[in-house]
């Protein structure tokens, strides 16, 4: 009697995904021009290039959005301030040719002059940020935590947002990109009052 012996060969392939860390700085030095200035400090990248993307969605609004049309002057520099090549790949994707640079900075401007529930707005009276219309992200890197530093226009003293604080005035942290963009930001000299309800402090 012949016996048929089946041998199962299992090949285990192991790999690691090294996600990048992205910390943001948001500035608005000349609000009358309607431009926010965004700085992305990116570290821990893997590969010769890194794709930076502008969302095409807004939380709770289920249509494709053209936020990238308001993005201008995308530039990248290494840790020594040397320019890094940036190429636009698609309508909402910019490729940074970072090469051996695992840490680098991307700067860009966003024109913001539309008041709606999905867009951002900036003028001489105040600034309002809906995150997906302002903050770009590293492709494939939406689940990583990071920090946001807001530097208001010199005459503005109040920042209102649901994002957790992280240190001094204008310093915040987020557990992932969704939390960053799910927390609208109002910047100016708005009046804020507070009250307690069911043991929870509320700010208006």
PyMOL commands that set and color helices and strands:
alter all, ss='L'
color gray80, all
select helices_A, chain A and resi 31-33+67-70+131-133+177-181
alter helices_A, ss='H'
color red, helices_A
select strands_A, chain A and resi 21-27+35-43+50-53+71-78+83-84+86-90+93-96+103-111+121-122+127-129+137-138+146-151+158-161+171-174+185-188+194-197+200-203
alter strands_A, ss='S'
color yellow, strands_A
deselect
rebuild
show_as cartoon
